[in-house]
Amino acid sequence: MEKMKLTENMVLVLRVLADREEGKGFAREVLEDERLKGKTFNSVNATLAAAAGKGLTTKEPAMLGEKLLTRYTITDLGREVVAPADEAPAEEE
């Protein structure tokens, strides 16, 4: 796999998304995580949209309450690039 440049912020936001049920969530829901304290809705939303452009998330329109918003889902590639180094797959012997 080609090396992809990711900011610390993108890795943090993607890890929060990956930890959500089924790896899915709206930017508002992702922002509620304690690890993102101090971040703004706009920065989280922009980070998730940028991740979609890199193939790290997918996005789809979905209803949240009475509003049609974008729901993001982390992809396998997204999970792979944000996995801690100690979780890397072991080499087969």
C-alpha positions, 0 to 999 in steps of 0.5 A: 500500500502506498504511504498516505499522509494523515494529520494527527487530527485526522487519525484522532477523528477516524479512531473515534469513528472506528470505535463507534457501533459499526464504524458509522456516525454523523459528525455531531455524534463523532464530536460528542466523544470525550477524545475530541474535546475542544474540537469544533463541529466544522473541523470534525465535519471537514476532517470526515469529508476529507477522509472520504476523499481519500477513501478512508470513509464513505458518506451517505445521506441519512436522517438524523431526527428531522434533518437529512445529514451526511453519515460517515462510515469508516472503510477497511482502508481507514481502519488499516491506516489508523490501527496502532503499530502494535496491532499490525498483522503478524507475519506468517512463518 
